[in-house]
Amino acid sequence: MLDLGTLAPDLELIDQSGKAIRLSDFRGEHNVVLFFYPKDNTLVCTLEMCAFRDAHLDLVSQDAVVIGISVDPVHSHSAVSERWHLPYLLLSDPDGAVSKAYDVGRTWGLFRGRVTYIIDKAGVIRGAIDDPLRAGAHVKKALRTLQAQSTP
């Protein structure tokens, strides 16, 4: 995982609607919850996606944009976003370059990792969660990190 307090690497990937999204577009405007997950349409990943969906209003209330990233193609993201009514961005990282830049490895050497970064408005990493099986924990920890940032 990347170190807390460091600037998050910029990225440009295509979202589920075919639009290019840059992380730097949110700098100065919003916090970002950036979650990397192994694969669309798998049990734990679907649970994680739906947990972020269900907590979306709470995350938005902390001025956060939620972005999910996997190596799945755009058409897969589009289908899963529509099926589960996901109100946030899903980005396709087909060659895994962004995952590598964010030091997202493989779990047990088999599956892409499940890592969540909480990035503040200045683009600095303020929280990181690496828990491959407890997908719901990522949402709770992300929300707690955002709430702690907004507390004077």
DSSP file (Angstrom, degrees, kcal/mol; ACC not computed):
  #  RESIDUE AA STRUCTURE BP1 BP2  ACC     N-H-->O    O-->H-N    N-H-->O    O-->H-N    TCO  KAPPA ALPHA  PHI   PSI    X-CA   Y-CA   Z-CA
    1    1 A M              0   0    0      0, 0.0   102,-0.2     0, 0.0     2,-0.1   0.000 360.0 360.0 360.0 153.9    0.0    0.0    0.0
    2    2 A L        -     0   0    0    100,-0.5     2,-0.1     1,-0.1   100,-0.0  -0.442 360.0 -96.5 -76.1 154.2    1.0    3.6   -0.5
    3    3 A D    >   -     0   0    0     -2,-0.1     3,-1.3     1,-0.1   122,-0.2  -0.433  35.3-110.6 -75.1 142.4    2.1    5.6    2.5
    4    4 A L  T 3  S+     0   0    0      1,-0.2   122,-0.2    -2,-0.1     3,-0.1  -0.409 103.1  34.4 -64.3 147.2   -0.3    7.9    4.3
    5    5 A G  T 3  S+     0   0    0    120,-3.4     2,-0.2     1,-0.3    -1,-0.2   0.411  93.2 115.7  86.3  -2.1    0.5   11.6    3.8
    6    6 A T  S <  S-     0   0    0     -3,-1.3   119,-3.0   119,-0.2    -1,-0.3  -0.666  75.9 -97.2 -98.3 157.5    1.8   11.1    0.2
    7    7 A L  B     -A  124   0A   0     -2,-0.2   117,-0.2   117,-0.2   116,-0.1  -0.544  41.5-117.5 -71.9 131.0    0.2   12.6   -2.9
    8    8 A A        -     0   0    0    115,-3.3    -1,-0.1    -2,-0.3    94,-0.1  -0.480  33.4-107.0 -68.6 135.3   -2.0   10.1   -4.7
    9    9 A P        -     0   0    0      0, 0.0    -1,-0.1     0, 0.0    14,-0.1  -0.375  36.4-115.6 -61.1 139.4   -0.8    9.2   -8.1
   10   10 A D        -     0   0    0     13,-0.1     2,-0.3    -3,-0.1    12,-0.0  -0.365  37.0-171.8 -71.0 158.5   -2.9   10.8  -10.8
   11   11 A L        -     0   0    0     -2,-0.1    12,-1.6     2,-0.1    13,-0.4  -0.985  20.5-160.6-147.6 154.6   -4.8    8.4  -13.1
   12   12 A E  E     +B   22   0B   0     -2,-0.3     2,-0.3    10,-0.2    10,-0.2  -0.917  29.4 150.8-139.4 115.1   -6.9    8.6  -16.2
   13   13 A L  E     -B   21   0B   0      8,-2.0     8,-3.3    -2,-0.4     2,-0.4  -0.874  45.3 -99.9-137.1 168.1   -9.2    5.7  -17.0
   14   14 A I  E     -BC  20  92B   0     78,-0.7    78,-2.5    -2,-0.3     6,-0.2  -0.765  35.0-143.5 -95.4 134.1  -12.5    5.1  -18.7
   15   15 A D  E >   - C   0  91B   0      4,-2.9     3,-2.0    -2,-0.4    76,-0.2  -0.231  36.7 -84.7 -88.5-177.9  -15.7    4.9  -16.7
   16   16 A Q  T 3  S+     0   0    0     74,-0.7    62,-0.1     1,-0.3    75,-0.1   0.639 128.6  50.6 -64.5 -15.5  -18.7    2.7  -17.2
   17   17 A S  T 3  S-     0   0    0      2,-0.2    -1,-0.3    73,-0.1    58,-0.0   0.365 122.0-102.5-103.0   4.6  -20.2    5.2  -19.7
   18   18 A G  S <  S+     0   0    0     -3,-2.0     2,-0.3     1,-0.3    -2,-0.1   0.553  76.7 136.8  90.3   8.4  -17.1    5.5  -21.8
   19   19 A K        -     0   0    0      1,-0.0    -4,-2.9    -5,-0.0     2,-0.4  -0.708  57.0-119.6 -92.4 138.9  -16.0    8.8  -20.4
   20   20 A A  E     -B   14   0B   0     -2,-0.3     2,-0.4    -6,-0.2    -6,-0.2  -0.624  31.7-165.7 -75.3 130.5  -12.3    9.5  -19.5
   21   21 A I  E     -B   13   0B   0     -8,-3.3    -8,-2.0    -2,-0.4     2,-0.4  -0.972   6.9-163.6-122.0 130.8  -11.9   10.3  -15.8
   22   22 A R  E >   -B   12   0B   0     -2,-0.4     3,-1.1   -10,-0.2     4,-0.3  -0.938  19.1-142.4-112.1 136.7   -8.9   11.9  -14.2
   23   23 A L  G >  S+     0   0    0    -12,-1.6     3,-2.0    -2,-0.4     4,-0.4   0.887 101.8  62.9 -61.1 -38.6   -8.3   11.8  -10.4
   24   24 A S  G >  S+     0   0    0    -13,-0.4     3,-0.8     1,-0.3    -1,-0.2   0.699  85.3  75.4 -63.7 -18.1   -6.8   15.3  -10.6
   25   25 A D  G <  S+     0   0    0     -3,-1.1    -1,-0.3     1,-0.2    -2,-0.2   0.747  97.6  47.4 -63.3 -21.8  -10.2   16.6  -11.8
   26   26 A F  G X> S+     0   0    0     -3,-2.0     4,-2.5    -4,-0.3     3,-2.2   0.582  83.8 119.1 -94.5 -11.9  -11.5   16.2   -8.2
   27   27 A R  T <4 S+     0   0    0     -3,-0.8    95,-0.2    -4,-0.4    94,-0.1  -0.296  84.0  11.4 -61.1 134.2   -8.5   18.0   -6.6
   28   28 A G  T 34 S+     0   0    0     93,-3.9    -1,-0.3     2,-0.2    94,-0.1   0.297 128.5  60.7  82.4 -10.3   -9.5   21.1   -4.7
   29   29 A E  T <4 S+     0   0    0     -3,-2.2     2,-0.3     1,-0.3    -2,-0.2   0.769 105.9   8.6-114.0 -43.9  -13.2   20.1   -5.0
   30   30 A H     <  -     0   0    0     -4,-2.5    -1,-0.3    91,-0.2    -2,-0.2  -0.968  61.3-116.2-143.4 152.0  -13.8   16.8   -3.3
   31   31 A N  E     -d   64   0B   0     32,-2.8    34,-2.4    -2,-0.3     2,-0.4  -0.511  38.9-140.7 -72.8 158.9  -12.4   14.1   -1.2
   32   32 A V  E     -dE  65 119B   0     87,-3.0    87,-3.2    32,-0.2     2,-0.7  -0.993  15.9-159.6-131.4 131.1  -12.1   10.7   -3.0
   33   33 A V  E     -dE  66 118B   0     32,-3.0    34,-2.8    -2,-0.4     2,-0.7  -0.942  21.0-171.9-103.5 109.9  -12.8    7.2   -1.8
   34   34 A L  E     -dE  67 117B   0     83,-2.8    83,-2.9    -2,-0.7     2,-0.5  -0.899   2.8-174.9-109.7 109.4  -10.9    5.1   -4.3
   35   35 A F  E     -dE  68 116B   0     32,-3.0    34,-2.6    -2,-0.7     2,-0.4  -0.917  11.9-158.5-115.7 129.9  -11.5    1.4   -4.0
   36   36 A F  E     +dE  69 115B   0     79,-3.6    79,-1.0    -2,-0.5    34,-0.2  -0.836  17.9 178.6 -98.5 135.1   -9.8   -1.3   -5.9
   37   37 A Y        -     0   0    0     32,-2.3    34,-0.3    -2,-0.4    77,-0.2  -0.954  31.6-122.0-138.6 156.8  -11.6   -4.7   -6.2
   38   38 A P  S    S-     0   0    0      0, 0.0    33,-0.5     0, 0.0     2,-0.3   0.928  77.0 -10.5 -68.4 -49.7  -10.8   -8.0   -7.9
   39   39 A K    >   -     0   0    0     31,-0.1     3,-0.7    73,-0.1     6,-0.2  -0.982  59.1-112.3-161.9 136.7  -13.7   -8.7  -10.3
   40   40 A D  T 3  S+     0   0    0     -2,-0.3     3,-0.1     1,-0.2    37,-0.1  -0.316  98.1  22.1 -62.1 151.4  -17.2   -7.7  -11.3
   41   41 A N  T 3  S+     0   0    0      1,-0.2     2,-0.3     2,-0.1    -1,-0.2   0.791  90.0 124.7  60.5  33.8  -20.0  -10.2  -10.6
   42   42 A T    <>  -     0   0    0     -3,-0.7     4,-2.8     1,-0.1     5,-0.3  -0.887  69.8-111.6-117.2 157.3  -18.3  -12.1   -7.9
   43   43 A L  H  > S+     0   0    0     -2,-0.3     4,-2.2     1,-0.2     5,-0.2   0.924 111.2  36.7 -56.0 -59.0  -19.8  -12.5   -4.4
   44   44 A V  H  > S+     0   0    0      1,-0.2     4,-2.3     2,-0.2    -1,-0.2   0.883 118.3  51.5 -67.4 -37.2  -17.5  -10.5   -2.2
   45   45 A C  H  > S+     0   0    0      2,-0.2     4,-2.9     1,-0.2    -1,-0.2   0.905 109.8  49.5 -65.6 -40.4  -17.0   -7.8   -4.8
   46   46 A T  H  X S+     0   0    0     -4,-2.8     4,-2.5     2,-0.2     5,-0.2   0.905 110.3  51.3 -64.1 -40.8  -20.8   -7.4   -5.3
   47   47 A L  H  X S+     0   0    0     -4,-2.2     4,-2.0    -5,-0.3    -2,-0.2   0.913 112.0  47.1 -61.0 -42.0  -21.2   -7.1   -1.6
   48   48 A E  H  X S+     0   0    0     -4,-2.3     4,-2.4     2,-0.2     5,-0.2   0.940 111.8  49.3 -65.4 -46.9  -18.6   -4.4   -1.5
   49   49 A M  H  X S+     0   0    0     -4,-2.9     4,-2.1     1,-0.2    -2,-0.2   0.913 113.4  46.6 -58.7 -43.5  -20.1   -2.5   -4.4
   50   50 A C  H  X S+     0   0    0     -4,-2.5     4,-2.9     2,-0.2    -1,-0.2   0.837 109.0  55.3 -70.2 -32.2  -23.5   -2.6   -2.8
   51   51 A A  H  X S+     0   0    0     -4,-2.0     4,-1.6     2,-0.2    -2,-0.2   0.913 109.7  46.3 -65.5 -41.7  -22.1   -1.6    0.6
   52   52 A F  H  < S+     0   0    0     -4,-2.4     4,-0.3     2,-0.2    -2,-0.2   0.885 113.1  50.9 -65.7 -37.1  -20.6    1.5   -1.1
   53   53 A R  H >< S+     0   0    0     -4,-2.1     3,-1.3    -5,-0.2     4,-0.4   0.944 110.4  48.2 -61.5 -48.3  -23.9    2.1   -2.9
   54   54 A D  H 3< S+     0   0    0     -4,-2.9     3,-0.2     1,-0.3    -1,-0.2   0.781 117.5  41.4 -67.0 -27.2  -25.9    1.8    0.4
   55   55 A A  T 3X S+     0   0    0     -4,-1.6     4,-2.3    -5,-0.2     3,-0.3   0.322  84.1 108.3 -98.4   6.8  -23.5    4.2    2.2
   56   56 A H  H <> S+     0   0    0     -3,-1.3     4,-2.9    -4,-0.3     5,-0.2   0.883  76.4  49.5 -56.3 -45.5  -23.3    6.6   -0.8
   57   57 A L  H  > S+     0   0    0     -4,-0.4     4,-2.0    -3,-0.2    -1,-0.2   0.886 111.2  50.3 -63.4 -37.7  -25.3    9.4    0.7
   58   58 A D  H  4 S+     0   0    0     -3,-0.3     4,-0.5     2,-0.2    -1,-0.2   0.899 113.0  46.3 -65.1 -40.3  -23.2    9.3    3.9
   59   59 A L  H ><>S+     0   0    0     -4,-2.3     5,-1.3     1,-0.2     3,-1.1   0.907 111.6  50.5 -68.7 -42.0  -20.0    9.4    1.9
   60   60 A V  H ><5S+     0   0    0     -4,-2.9     3,-2.2     1,-0.3    -1,-0.2   0.856 101.7  62.5 -63.7 -34.3  -21.3   12.3   -0.2
   61   61 A S  T 3<5S+     0   0    0     -4,-2.0    -1,-0.3     1,-0.3    -2,-0.2   0.712 100.0  54.8 -64.8 -17.8  -22.3   14.2    3.0
   62   62 A Q  T < 5S-     0   0    0     -3,-1.1    -1,-0.3    -4,-0.5   -31,-0.2   0.114 125.8-106.7 -97.1  18.8  -18.5   14.1    3.7
   63   63 A D  T < 5S+     0   0    0     -3,-2.2   -32,-2.8     1,-0.2     2,-0.4   0.882  72.9 147.3  58.2  43.6  -17.9   15.8    0.3
   64   64 A A  E   < -d   31   0B   0     -5,-1.3     2,-0.4   -34,-0.2   -32,-0.2  -0.864  42.9-150.2-113.0 144.3  -16.6   12.5   -1.1
   65   65 A V  E     -d   32   0B   0    -34,-2.4   -32,-3.0    -2,-0.4     2,-0.5  -0.923  20.2-141.7-103.4 134.6  -16.7   11.1   -4.6
   66   66 A V  E     +d   33   0B   0     -2,-0.4    23,-1.4   -34,-0.2     2,-0.4  -0.854  21.4 178.5-102.4 132.7  -16.6    7.3   -4.7
   67   67 A I  E     -df  34  89B   0    -34,-2.8   -32,-3.0    -2,-0.5     2,-0.4  -0.989  10.8-161.7-136.5 125.1  -14.7    5.5   -7.5
   68   68 A G  E     -df  35  90B   0     21,-2.7    23,-3.3    -2,-0.4     2,-0.4  -0.849  10.1-167.4-103.6 143.4  -14.3    1.8   -7.9
   69   69 A I  E     +df  36  91B   0    -34,-2.6   -32,-2.3    -2,-0.4     2,-0.3  -0.996  17.4 148.0-134.2 132.7  -11.5    0.3  -10.1
   70   70 A S  E     - f   0  92B   0     21,-1.7    23,-2.7    -2,-0.4   -31,-0.1  -0.928  55.0-106.9-146.7 174.7  -10.9   -3.2  -11.4
   71   71 A V  S    S+     0   0    0    -33,-0.5    21,-0.1   -34,-0.3   -32,-0.1   0.474  79.8 118.8 -82.9  -1.5   -9.3   -4.7  -14.5
   72   72 A D  S    S-     0   0    0     19,-0.2    21,-0.2     1,-0.1    -2,-0.2  -0.272  72.0-101.1 -62.8 151.6  -12.7   -5.6  -15.9
   73   73 A P    >>  -     0   0    0      0, 0.0     4,-2.0     0, 0.0     3,-0.6  -0.250  30.7-104.1 -72.9 163.7  -13.7   -4.0  -19.3
   74   74 A V  H 3> S+     0   0    0      1,-0.2     4,-2.7     2,-0.2     5,-0.2   0.881 119.4  56.1 -54.3 -44.2  -16.0   -1.0  -19.6
   75   75 A H  H 3> S+     0   0    0      1,-0.2     4,-2.0     2,-0.2    -1,-0.2   0.851 106.7  50.4 -63.2 -33.0  -18.9   -3.1  -20.8
   76   76 A S  H <> S+     0   0    0     -3,-0.6     4,-2.5     2,-0.2    -1,-0.2   0.920 111.4  48.1 -67.8 -43.8  -18.7   -5.3  -17.7
   77   77 A H  H  X S+     0   0    0     -4,-2.0     4,-2.5     1,-0.2     5,-0.2   0.893 110.1  52.8 -62.1 -39.9  -18.7   -2.2  -15.5
   78   78 A S  H  X S+     0   0    0     -4,-2.7     4,-2.0     2,-0.2    -1,-0.2   0.926 111.4  45.6 -62.0 -45.1  -21.6   -0.8  -17.4
   79   79 A A  H  X S+     0   0    0     -4,-2.0     4,-2.7     2,-0.2    -2,-0.2   0.918 115.2  45.5 -66.0 -44.2  -23.7   -4.0  -16.9
   80   80 A V  H  X S+     0   0    0     -4,-2.5     4,-2.2     2,-0.2    -1,-0.2   0.873 111.9  52.6 -70.2 -35.1  -22.8   -4.3  -13.2
   81   81 A S  H  X>S+     0   0    0     -4,-2.5     5,-2.1    -5,-0.2     4,-0.6   0.914 114.0  42.9 -64.4 -42.4  -23.5   -0.6  -12.5
   82   82 A E  H ><5S+     0   0    0     -4,-2.0     3,-0.6    -5,-0.2    -2,-0.2   0.925 113.3  51.8 -68.5 -45.0  -26.9   -0.9  -14.2
   83   83 A R  H 3<5S+     0   0    0     -4,-2.7    -2,-0.2     1,-0.2    -1,-0.2   0.900 121.0  31.6 -59.6 -43.4  -27.8   -4.2  -12.5
   84   84 A W  H 3<5S-     0   0    0     -4,-2.2    -1,-0.2    -5,-0.2    -2,-0.2   0.331 105.4-121.9-101.5   6.5  -27.0   -3.0   -9.0
   85   85 A H  T <<5 -     0   0    0     -3,-0.6    -3,-0.2    -4,-0.6    -4,-0.1   0.940  38.7-171.0  54.6  54.0  -28.0    0.7   -9.5
   86   86 A L      < -     0   0    0     -5,-2.1    -1,-0.2    -6,-0.2     4,-0.1  -0.660  16.6-161.2 -82.4 125.1  -24.5    2.0   -8.5
   87   87 A P        +     0   0    0      0, 0.0     2,-0.2     0, 0.0    -1,-0.1   0.227  65.7  67.8 -91.4  15.8  -24.5    5.8   -8.1
   88   88 A Y  S    S-     0   0    0    -23,-0.1     2,-0.2    -7,-0.0   -21,-0.2  -0.764  89.4 -79.5-130.9 173.1  -20.7    6.1   -8.4
   89   89 A L  E     - f   0  67B   0    -23,-1.4   -21,-2.7    -2,-0.2     2,-0.4  -0.481  29.0-164.7 -77.7 140.5  -18.0    5.7  -11.0
   90   90 A L  E     - f   0  68B   0    -23,-0.2   -74,-0.7    -2,-0.2     2,-0.4  -0.998  14.0-160.1-120.3 124.4  -16.5    2.4  -12.0
   91   91 A L  E     -Cf  15  69B   0    -23,-3.3   -21,-1.7    -2,-0.4     2,-0.5  -0.846  12.2-132.5-110.8 142.9  -13.2    2.7  -13.9
   92   92 A S  E     -Cf  14  70B   0    -78,-2.5   -78,-0.7    -2,-0.4   -21,-0.2  -0.817  19.3-179.8 -96.1 125.3  -11.6    0.1  -16.1
   93   93 A D    >   +     0   0    0    -23,-2.7     3,-1.6    -2,-0.5     6,-0.1  -0.637  12.0 171.5-118.2  67.7   -7.9   -0.6  -15.6
   94   94 A P  T 3  S+     0   0    0      0, 0.0    -1,-0.1     0, 0.0   -23,-0.1   0.767  76.4  37.6 -60.5 -31.7   -7.4   -3.3  -18.3
   95   95 A D  T 3  S-     0   0    0     -3,-0.1   -24,-0.1     0, 0.0    -2,-0.0   0.464 105.3-123.4 -98.5   0.2   -3.7   -3.5  -18.1
   96   96 A G  S <> S+     0   0    0     -3,-1.6     4,-2.3   -26,-0.1     5,-0.2   0.584  70.3 131.6  74.5   9.9   -3.5   -3.1  -14.3
   97   97 A A  H  > S+     0   0    0      2,-0.2     4,-2.3     1,-0.2     5,-0.1   0.897  73.3  45.1 -64.2 -41.2   -1.1   -0.1  -14.6
   98   98 A V  H  > S+     0   0    0      2,-0.2     4,-1.8     1,-0.2    -1,-0.2   0.911 111.4  53.2 -69.8 -41.0   -3.1    2.0  -12.2
   99   99 A S  H  4>S+     0   0    0      1,-0.2     5,-3.0     2,-0.2    -2,-0.2   0.912 110.9  47.7 -57.2 -41.9   -3.5   -0.9   -9.7
  100  100 A K  H ><5S+     0   0    0     -4,-2.3     3,-1.8     1,-0.2    -2,-0.2   0.909 107.9  54.3 -65.8 -42.7    0.3   -1.3   -9.9
  101  101 A A  H 3<5S+     0   0    0     -4,-2.3    -1,-0.2     1,-0.3    -2,-0.2   0.808 110.6  47.8 -61.5 -29.0    0.9    2.5   -9.3
  102  102 A Y  T 3<5S-     0   0    0     -4,-1.8  -100,-0.5    -5,-0.1    -1,-0.3   0.246 116.7-117.0 -95.3  11.6   -1.3    2.2   -6.2
  103  103 A D  T < 5 +     0   0    0     -3,-1.8     2,-0.9     1,-0.2    -3,-0.2   0.853  56.4 160.2  57.4  39.6    0.6   -0.8   -5.0
  104  104 A V      < +     0   0    0     -5,-3.0    -1,-0.2    -6,-0.1     9,-0.1  -0.827  16.4 178.2 -93.0 106.4   -2.4   -3.1   -5.2
  105  105 A G        -     0   0    0     -2,-0.9     8,-2.4    -3,-0.1     2,-0.4   0.166  31.5 -74.7 -89.3-152.5   -1.0   -6.6   -5.4
  106  106 A R  E     -H  112   0C   0      6,-0.2     2,-0.5     7,-0.1     3,-0.5  -0.869  35.6-123.8-112.3 145.6   -2.6  -10.0   -5.5
  107  107 A T  E >> S-H  111   0C   0      4,-3.0     3,-2.2    -2,-0.4     4,-1.7  -0.784  95.1 -12.1 -88.9 125.4   -4.3  -11.8   -2.6
  108  108 A W  T 34 S-     0   0    0     -2,-0.5    -1,-0.2     1,-0.3     0, 0.0   0.730 119.3 -75.1  54.9  24.2   -2.8  -15.2   -2.0
  109  109 A G  T 34 S+     0   0    0     -3,-0.5    -1,-0.3     2,-0.2    -2,-0.1   0.474 128.0  75.7  73.2   1.5   -1.0  -14.7   -5.4
  110  110 A L  T <4 S+     0   0    0     -3,-2.2     2,-0.3     1,-0.2    -2,-0.2   0.835  84.2  44.3-110.1 -51.2   -4.3  -15.4   -7.2
  111  111 A F  E  < S-H  107   0C   0     -4,-1.7    -4,-3.0     1,-0.1    -2,-0.2  -0.697  84.3-100.1-106.7 149.7   -6.7  -12.5   -7.2
  112  112 A R  E     -H  106   0C   0     -2,-0.3    -6,-0.2    -6,-0.3    -7,-0.1  -0.346  55.8 -99.1 -57.9 148.5   -6.3   -8.8   -7.6
  113  113 A G        -     0   0    0     -8,-2.4     2,-0.6   -76,-0.1    -1,-0.1  -0.152  17.6-131.6 -73.5 166.4   -6.2   -7.1   -4.3
  114  114 A R        +     0   0    0    -77,-0.2    17,-0.9    -3,-0.1     2,-0.4  -0.930  43.3 154.3-119.2 101.7   -9.0   -5.3   -2.4
  115  115 A V  E     -EG  36 130B   0    -79,-1.0   -79,-3.6    -2,-0.6     2,-0.4  -0.986  25.1-161.5-133.6 138.9   -7.6   -2.0   -1.3
  116  116 A T  E     -EG  35 129B   0     13,-2.4    13,-2.6    -2,-0.4     2,-0.4  -0.981   4.3-165.0-123.0 133.9   -9.3    1.3   -0.5
  117  117 A Y  E     -EG  34 128B   0    -83,-2.9   -83,-2.8    -2,-0.4     2,-0.6  -0.943  10.0-151.6-115.3 139.5   -7.7    4.7   -0.3
  118  118 A I  E     -EG  33 127B   0      9,-2.6     8,-3.2    -2,-0.4     9,-1.4  -0.963  19.6-170.4-108.8 119.6   -9.2    7.8    1.2
  119  119 A I  E     -EG  32 125B   0    -87,-3.2   -87,-3.0    -2,-0.6     6,-0.2  -0.931  12.4-137.2-117.7 129.3   -7.8   10.9   -0.6
  120  120 A D    >   -     0   0    0      4,-2.8     3,-2.2    -2,-0.4   -90,-0.1  -0.167  36.2 -90.8 -80.3 178.6   -8.4   14.4    0.7
  121  121 A K  T 3  S+     0   0    0      1,-0.3   -93,-3.9     2,-0.1   -92,-0.3   0.732 126.4  57.4 -63.3 -23.1   -9.2   17.5   -1.4
  122  122 A A  T 3  S-     0   0    0    -95,-0.2    -1,-0.3     2,-0.1   -95,-0.1   0.490 121.1-107.0 -84.7  -3.0   -5.5   18.3   -1.8
  123  123 A G  S <  S+     0   0    0     -3,-2.2  -115,-3.3     1,-0.3     2,-0.4   0.627  74.0 139.9  88.6  14.2   -4.9   14.9   -3.3
  124  124 A V  B     -A    7   0A   0   -117,-0.2    -4,-2.8     1,-0.0     2,-0.5  -0.755  58.1-116.9 -96.3 136.8   -3.1   13.5   -0.2
  125  125 A I  E     +G  119   0B   0   -119,-3.0  -120,-3.4    -2,-0.4    -6,-0.2  -0.604  38.4 168.2 -73.2 118.8   -3.7    9.9    1.0
  126  126 A R  E     +     0   0B   0     -8,-3.2     2,-0.3    -2,-0.5    -7,-0.2   0.548  63.1  17.9-108.6 -14.4   -5.3   10.1    4.4
  127  127 A G  E     -G  118   0B   0     -9,-1.4    -9,-2.6  -124,-0.1     2,-0.3  -0.991  56.2-171.3-156.7 151.2   -6.4    6.5    4.9
  128  128 A A  E     -G  117   0B   0     -2,-0.3     2,-0.4   -11,-0.2   -11,-0.2  -0.987   3.6-168.2-147.6 136.3   -5.7    3.1    3.4
  129  129 A I  E     +G  116   0B   0    -13,-2.6   -13,-2.4    -2,-0.3     2,-0.4  -0.991   7.1 178.9-129.4 127.0   -7.5   -0.2    4.0
  130  130 A D  E     +G  115   0B   0     -2,-0.4   -15,-0.2   -15,-0.2    -2,-0.0  -0.839  28.2 135.2-129.1  92.9   -6.2   -3.6    2.8
  131  131 A D        -     0   0    0    -17,-0.9     7,-0.2    -2,-0.4     6,-0.1  -0.843  32.2-167.2-141.7  97.9   -8.6   -6.3    3.9
  132  132 A P  S    S+     0   0    0      0, 0.0     3,-0.2     0, 0.0    -1,-0.1   0.753  82.6  30.2 -65.6 -27.2   -9.3   -8.8    1.1
  133  133 A L  S    S+     0   0    0      1,-0.2     2,-1.4   -19,-0.1     3,-0.2   0.751 104.1  69.2-105.9 -26.9  -12.3  -10.6    2.6
  134  134 A R    >>  +     0   0    0      1,-0.2     3,-1.0     2,-0.1     4,-0.7  -0.581  54.3 165.7 -97.4  75.4  -14.2   -8.1    4.7
  135  135 A A  H >> S+     0   0    0     -2,-1.4     3,-1.0     1,-0.3     4,-0.8   0.852  71.7  58.4 -59.6 -38.7  -15.5   -5.8    2.0
  136  136 A G  H 3> S+     0   0    0      1,-0.3     4,-1.7    -3,-0.2     3,-0.3   0.794  95.2  65.4 -63.5 -27.9  -18.0   -4.1    4.3
  137  137 A A  H <> S+     0   0    0     -3,-1.0     4,-2.6     1,-0.2     5,-0.3   0.819  92.9  62.2 -64.3 -30.0  -15.1   -3.0    6.6
  138  138 A H  H <X S+     0   0    0     -3,-1.0     4,-2.2    -4,-0.7    -1,-0.2   0.917 104.4  46.6 -62.2 -42.9  -13.8   -0.8    3.7
  139  139 A V  H  X S+     0   0    0     -4,-0.8     4,-2.4    -3,-0.3     5,-0.2   0.938 113.7  47.2 -65.3 -47.7  -16.9    1.3    3.7
  140  140 A K  H  X S+     0   0    0     -4,-1.7     4,-2.3     1,-0.2    -2,-0.2   0.918 114.8  45.7 -62.0 -44.6  -17.0    1.7    7.4
  141  141 A K  H  X S+     0   0    0     -4,-2.6     4,-2.4     2,-0.2    -1,-0.2   0.876 111.5  52.6 -68.2 -36.7  -13.4    2.6    7.7
  142  142 A A  H  X S+     0   0    0     -4,-2.2     4,-2.3    -5,-0.3    -2,-0.2   0.931 110.8  47.1 -63.0 -45.0  -13.6    5.0    4.8
  143  143 A L  H  X S+     0   0    0     -4,-2.4     4,-2.6     1,-0.2    -2,-0.2   0.912 111.8  50.3 -64.2 -42.7  -16.5    6.8    6.4
  144  144 A R  H  X S+     0   0    0     -4,-2.3     4,-2.3     2,-0.2    -1,-0.2   0.903 110.3  50.5 -62.1 -40.7  -14.7    7.0    9.7
  145  145 A T  H  X S+     0   0    0     -4,-2.4     4,-1.7     2,-0.2    -2,-0.2   0.921 111.9  46.9 -63.9 -44.0  -11.6    8.5    8.1
  146  146 A L  H  X S+     0   0    0     -4,-2.3     4,-1.5     1,-0.2    -2,-0.2   0.912 112.4  49.9 -63.5 -42.8  -13.6   11.1    6.2
  147  147 A Q  H  X S+     0   0    0     -4,-2.6     4,-0.8     1,-0.2    -2,-0.2   0.887 108.6  52.6 -64.4 -38.2  -15.5   12.0    9.4
  148  148 A A  H  < S+     0   0    0     -4,-2.3     3,-0.4     1,-0.2    -1,-0.2   0.854 107.0  53.7 -65.7 -34.5  -12.2   12.3   11.4
  149  149 A Q  H  < S+     0   0    0     -4,-1.7    -1,-0.2     1,-0.2    -2,-0.2   0.858 108.9  48.1 -65.9 -35.8  -10.9   14.7    8.7
  150  150 A S  H  < S+     0   0    0     -4,-1.5    -1,-0.2    -5,-0.1    -2,-0.2   0.579  90.0  95.7 -86.1  -8.9  -13.9   17.0    9.0
  151  151 A T     <        0   0    0     -4,-0.8    -4,-0.0    -3,-0.4     0, 0.0  -0.721 360.0 360.0 -83.0 122.3  -13.8   17.1   12.8
  152  152 A P              0   0    0      0, 0.0    -1,-0.1     0, 0.0    -4,-0.1   0.508 360.0 360.0 -69.4 360.0  -11.9   20.3   13.9
